[in-house]
Amino acid sequence: MQLLIDWYLPVLSNKYHTQLQTIFALLSDNAQSTDQVFVHRDYHSRNLMLLENNELGVIDFQDAVVGSNTYDLVSLLKDAYFELKPTEVQTLLVYFYKQANIQNPFAKFEKQFDLMGLQRHLKVLGIFKRLSLRDGKHQYLADIPLVAKYALVVANKYPELKSLSSILELANHQTHAMILAAGRGQRMMPLTANTPKPLIKVKNTTLIEHSINALKQAKITNIIINTSYLGEQLITHLGDGSKFGVRINYSDESAGALETAGGIIKALPLLGDKPFVVINSDVLCDYDLSKLTLPIGSLAHLVLIDNPPHNPNGDFSLVNDHQVTNVHGQSYTFSGIGIYHPDLFKSHLEFEQKLPLYPILKEAIANGKLSGEHYDGYWQDVGTPERLELANKS
């Protein structure tokens, strides 16, 4: 069940950790209190075959163990890939209870079944997320909603599991973020000859750690970082993010950096199906990322700043306070901070390719789907040695 914490849930407070450990102990005690029998451990639709002689064929049995008499039952009746109607589950549960001559009262047996199912489904949530994040098998993400539904139904059914319902809901409301860190840093040469630009320090802290700290302060703790040039140094330095109080996963572009939109598109399976924050790793800014939201009707929302000396003509204009347009009159510069809906990129998903962000933003402007805001606080692009010197002096 630790897989749930390690892979599925956001970084948790000590309070939630304590509550989960109590629930894990309850579920473990339940599993050990039931009759112990031969258990297949993955007794579900994908491992069962109807043979030509109408007998049942079973595959993937190499992990069979002795365990709870409800484990295979719940694997079959609450299949992670196929949902039976509640009435069908109840009918089959009663049938098994009678055929197996269970001695406990049915209500007790049903609770044992529910808790065993919860234990399995909490583990499966972690496994499915790990298969995506670690192994690149993103197809399992499509099965998470059903498994989460099973878990929430049981969590809401029993008073002693009330806190679990709140914890599981955290996963549904968490915001993901991506830090763009795959660039070569050509303008920062010679400082980037042997060091990736995100690891260059400003005031004794690496650029990318400034970004991580800003996200953590906004309680955004699930972070994706794309890597390419000298990417192994980034991974070695940052690890899984635990030393910063966040969870970091990486999108590998070692075959060649894909530019901004291309990198985002490659990372979409890791970012989920909800709006996500994207920030450039070479930008310092005191904007409060917790306030960054996607307005209704927009596919992207950009933070714009006054034009710096290196971009005097700006990138966009703002009309009606929040609608982003092509430059017309007063112009502003894109800060490198924005929030995006996955649908912004849906017409560009066919194949992995280098793709800049600007053409996609132009499409959104044409469709009236790009919003923004003007921010007049501290902002510094750290793209050259000269700007690095300015950042260290500010």
C-alpha positions in Angstrom: 0.0 0.0 0.0 3.0 2.2 0.3 2.8 2.5 -3.5 -0.2 4.8 -3.0 1.9 7.3 -1.1 5.0 7.0 -3.3 3.3 7.3 -6.7 -0.4 8.3 -6.6 -0.9 10.9 -3.9 0.6 14.3 -3.7 3.2 15.1 -1.0 1.3 14.7 2.2 1.4 16.4 5.6 2.4 14.5 8.7 -1.3 14.5 9.7 -2.3 12.7 6.6 0.6 10.3 6.9 -0.5 9.3 10.4 -4.1 8.8 9.3 -3.0 6.6 6.4 -0.8 4.4 8.5 -3.7 3.8 10.8 -5.9 2.8 7.9 -3.2 0.6 6.4 -2.9 -1.2 9.7 -6.7 -1.7 9.8 -6.6 -3.2 6.2 -3.7 -5.4 7.0 -5.4 -6.8 10.1 -8.5 -7.4 8.1 -6.6 -9.5 5.5 -5.0 -11.6 8.1 -8.2 -12.2 10.0 -9.9 -14.0 7.1 -9.6 -17.6 6.1 -6.2 -18.2 4.3 -6.4 -20.0 1.0 -4.5 -20.3 -2.3 -4.6 -16.8 -4.0 -3.8 -16.1 -7.6 -3.4 -12.3 -6.9 -4.5 -11.2 -10.3 -7.7 -13.1 -10.9 -9.4 -10.8 -13.3 -10.8 -10.6 -16.8 -7.4 -10.1 -18.6 -6.0 -13.3 -17.0 -9.0 -15.6 -17.7 -9.7 -17.3 -21.0 -12.5 -19.5 -22.1 -10.9 -22.5 -23.8 -12.3 -24.4 -26.8 -13.6 -27.2 -24.5 -15.5 -24.5 -22.5 -13.1 -24.9 -19.6 -11.5 -21.9 -17.9 -7.9 -21.1 -18.6 -5.9 -19.0 -16.1 -2.6 -17.2 -16.9 -0.2 -15.0 -15.0 -0.2 -17.1 -11.9 3.5 -16.9 -11.1 2.9 -14.6 -8.1 0.3 -16.9 -6.4 0.5 -17.0 -2.6 -1.5 -18.0 0.4 -3.8 -15.2 1.4 -7.3 -13.9 2.2 -10.2 -15.9 0.8 -11.7 -12.6 -0.4 -8.7 -11.4 -2.5 -9.3 -13.3 -5.7 -13.1 -12.7 -5.3 -12.7 -8.9 -5.1 -10.2 -9.0 -8.0 -12.9 -10.6 -10.1 -16.0 -8.8 -9.0 -14.3 -5.3 -8.8 -12.1 -5.7 -11.8 -9.7 -2.8 -12.4 -10.5 -3.0 -16.2 -14.2 -3.8 -16.2 -17.1 -2.7 -14.0 -20.0 -4.9 -13.0 -23.2 -3.3 -11.9 -23.6 -3.0 -8.0 -26.5 -5.4 -8.2 -24.4 -7.9 -10.1 -21.6 -7.7 -7.6 -24.0 -8.2 -4.7 -25.7 -11.2 -6.4 -22.4 -12.9 -7.1 -21.0 -12.1 -3.6 -24.1 -13.8 -2.0 -23.6 -16.8 -4.4 -20.0 -17.2 -3.4 -20.8 -16.8 0.3 -23.3 -19.7 0.1 -21.2 -21.9 -2.2 -18.1 -21.5 -0.1 -20.1 -22.2 3.1 -18.6 -19.2 4.9 -19.3 -19.5 8.6 -19.2 -15.8 9.5 -22.4 -13.8 9.3 -22.8 -12.3 5.8 -22.5 -8.7 7.0 -19.1 -9.5 8.5 -18.0 -11.3 5.3 -19.2 -8.4 3.1 -17.1 -6.0 5.2 -14.1 -8.3 4.9 -14.6 -8.3 1.1 -14.9 -4.5 1.0 -11.8 -3.9 3.0 -9.8 -6.5 1.1 -10.9 -4.7 -2.1 -9.9 -1.4 -0.7 -6.4 -2.7 0.1 -6.0 -4.0 -3.4 -7.3 -0.9 -5.1 -5.0 1.4 -3.1 -2.1 -0.6 -4.2 -3.3 -0.7 -7.8 -3.6 3.1 -7.9 0.0 3.4 -7.0 1.0 0.7 -9.5 -0.9 2.2 -12.4 0.6 5.7 -11.7 4.1 4.1 -11.4 3.6 2.3 -14.7 3.0 5.7 -16.4 5.6 7.8 -14.6 8.4 5.4 -14.3 7.9 3.0 -17.2 6.2 5.2 -19.8 3.1 2.8 -20.0 0.6 5.7 -20.1 -2.3 3.5 -21.2 -2.9 2.5 -17.5 -3.9 6.0 -16.7 -7.2 5.4 -18.4 -8.0 2.7 -15.8 -7.3 4.9 -12.7 -10.8 6.5 -12.5 -12.6 3.2 -12.1 -10.1 2.0 -9.4 -10.4 5.3 -7.6 -14.1 5.0 -7.7 -14.0 1.6 -6.1 -11.8 3.0 -3.3 -13.9 6.0 -2.7 -17.1 4.0 -2.5 -15.7 1.8 0.3 -14.0 4.8 2.1 -17.4 6.6 2.2 -19.2 3.4 3.4 -17.4 2.9 6.8 -17.0 5.6 9.4 -13.5 4.5 10.4 -12.4 5.2 6.8 -13.8 8.8 6.6 -10.3 10.4 6.6 -9.3 8.2 3.6 -12.0 9.7 1.5 -10.5 13.2 2.1 -7.0 12.0 1.3 -8.0 10.3 -1.9 -9.8 13.5 -3.0 -6.4 15.3 -2.8 -5.3 13.4 -5.8 -8.3 14.6 -7.8 -7.6 18.3 -7.0 -3.9 18.5 -7.2 -2.3 20.8 -9.8 0.7 19.5 -11.7 3.5 21.8 -13.0 6.2 21.5 -15.6 9.6 23.2 -15.4 11.1 23.7 -18.9 14.8 22.7 -18.5 15.8 21.0 -21.7 17.4 23.9 -23.5 21.1 24.0 -24.4 21.7 27.4 -22.8 23.7 28.6 -25.8 23.4 32.3 -24.9 24.9 31.5 -21.5 28.1 30.1 -22.9 30.8 29.5 -21.7 29.0 29.0 -18.3 26.9 26.2 -19.8 29.8 24.3 -21.5 29.8 21.7 -18.8 26.8 22.7 -16.7 23.1 22.7 -17.7 21.7 26.2 -17.4 19.1 25.3 -14.7 22.0 24.4 -12.4 23.6 27.8 -12.6 23.3 29.5 -9.3 21.7 32.8 -8.4 22.5 33.9 -4.9 23.8 30.4 -4.0 20.7 28.7 -5.2 20.4 27.0 -8.6 17.9 28.5 -11.0 15.7 25.4 -11.1 15.6 25.3 -7.3 14.2 28.8 -7.3 11.4 27.5 -9.6 10.8 24.4 -7.4 10.6 26.6 -4.2 8.1 28.9 -5.9 5.9 25.9 -6.8 6.2 24.4 -3.4 5.2 27.7 -1.8 2.1 27.6 -3.9 1.5 24.0 -2.7 2.1 22.6 -6.2 4.2 19.6 -5.4 3.9 17.3 -8.4 6.5 18.5 -10.8 7.6 17.3 -14.3 11.0 18.4 -15.6 12.0 17.9 -19.2 15.7 17.1 -19.7 18.0 17.0 -22.7 21.4 18.7 -22.7 23.4 17.4 -19.7 20.2 16.1 -18.3 21.8 13.5 -16.2 23.3 16.2 -14.0 19.8 17.6 -13.3 18.5 14.2 -12.4 21.5 13.5 -10.1 21.2 16.9 -8.4 17.4 16.9 -7.9 16.6 13.2 -7.5 13.0 12.4 -6.9 12.4 15.8 -5.3 11.9 14.5 -1.7 14.8 16.7 -0.3 12.8 19.7 -1.5 9.5 18.5 -0.2 8.1 17.8 -3.7 7.7 14.9 -6.1 9.7 15.2 -9.4 9.4 13.1 -12.5 11.3 13.6 -15.7 10.4 13.8 -19.3 13.4 12.5 -21.3 14.4 14.5 -24.4 17.9 13.1 -24.7 17.3 12.3 -28.3 17.0 16.0 -29.0 15.2 18.9 -27.3 11.7 19.4 -28.6 11.3 23.1 -27.9 8.6 24.4 -25.7 5.3 23.0 -27.1 7.0 19.8 -28.3 8.3 19.2 -24.8 5.0 19.9 -23.2 3.2 17.5 -25.6 5.7 14.7 -24.8 5.0 15.3 -21.1 1.2 15.4 -21.4 0.7 11.9 -20.1 2.6 12.8 -17.0 0.7 16.1 -16.5 -2.8 14.6 -16.4 -6.1 15.8 -17.9 -6.5 19.0 -15.9 -4.9 22.5 -16.4 -1.3 22.5 -15.4 1.3 25.2 -14.7 4.4 25.7 -16.9 7.4 27.9 -16.0 10.7 28.5 -17.6 13.7 27.4 -15.5 15.7 30.5 -16.3 13.2 33.0 -15.0 13.1 34.5 -11.5 9.8 36.0 -10.4 7.9 36.7 -7.2 4.5 36.1 -8.8 2.3 34.0 -6.4 1.7 30.8 -8.4 -1.1 29.8 -6.1 -3.2 32.5 -7.8 -2.6 31.2 -11.3 -5.9 29.9 -12.6 -7.4 29.2 -16.0 -10.5 31.3 -16.7 -13.6 29.6 -18.0 -13.5 29.5 -21.8 -9.7 29.8 -22.0 -7.3 27.1 -23.1 -4.3 29.0 -21.8 -3.6 31.9 -19.4 -0.3 33.8 -19.6 1.5 36.1 -17.1 2.7 39.1 -19.0 5.2 41.7 -17.8 6.5 45.1 -18.9 8.8 44.8 -21.9 12.4 44.4 -20.7 15.3 46.0 -22.6 16.1 42.8 -24.6 12.5 42.6 -25.9 11.3 46.2 -26.4 8.5 45.5 -28.8 6.8 42.9 -26.6 5.0 39.7 -27.6 1.3 40.3 -27.0 -1.3 42.9 -26.1 -4.2 42.8 -23.6 -7.7 43.9 -24.3 -10.8 43.9 -22.0 -8.4 43.4 -19.0 -7.7 39.8 -19.8 -8.0 38.9 -23.4 -4.6 38.3 -25.1 -4.2 39.5 -28.7 -1.4 40.0 -31.2 0.5 43.2 -30.5 -1.8 46.2 -31.0 -1.0 49.4 -29.2 0.3 48.7 -25.6 2.4 45.6 -25.7 3.7 43.2 -23.0 6.3 40.4 -22.8 5.4 36.8 -22.0 7.0 36.1 -18.6 7.5 32.4 -19.2 4.8 31.6 -16.7 1.4 30.2 -17.7 -1.3 27.7 -17.1 -2.5 25.5 -19.9 -5.3 23.1 -20.6 -4.3 19.8 -22.3 -6.8 20.5 -25.1 -4.6 23.4 -26.2 -2.3 20.9 -27.8 -4.8 18.2 -29.0 -4.4 19.0 -32.7 -0.6 18.5 -32.5 -0.5 15.0 -30.8 0.1 12.9 -33.9 3.9 12.4 -33.5 6.8 13.6 -31.4 8.4 16.6 -33.0 10.1 19.9 -32.3 7.4 22.5 -31.9 7.6 26.0 -30.6 4.8 27.4 -28.4 4.1 30.6 -30.2 2.2 29.2 -33.2 -0.1 27.3 -30.8 -0.7 30.5 -28.8 -1.5 32.3 -32.1 -4.1 29.6 -32.9 -5.6 30.2 -29.4 -5.7 34.0 -30.0 -7.5 33.4 -33.3 -10.1 31.3 -31.5 -10.5 33.7 -28.6 -9.1 31.1 -26.2 -6.0 32.9 -24.8 -6.3 35.0 -21.7 -3.6 36.7 -19.6 -2.8 39.2 -16.9 -0.3 42.0 -16.4 2.1 41.5 -13.5 4.3 44.5 -12.4 6.3 42.8 -9.7 9.8 41.4 -9.7 10.8 39.5 -12.8 14.2 38.7 -14.2 15.1 36.6 -17.2 18.5 34.9 -16.6 19.3 33.9 -20.2 22.8 35.5 -20.6 25.9 36.1 -18.4 25.0 39.7 -18.3 21.5 39.1 -17.0 22.9 36.5 -14.5 25.1 39.3 -13.1 22.0 41.5 -12.8 20.1 38.8 -11.0 22.9 38.3 -8.5 23.0 42.0 -7.8 19.2 42.5 -7.4 
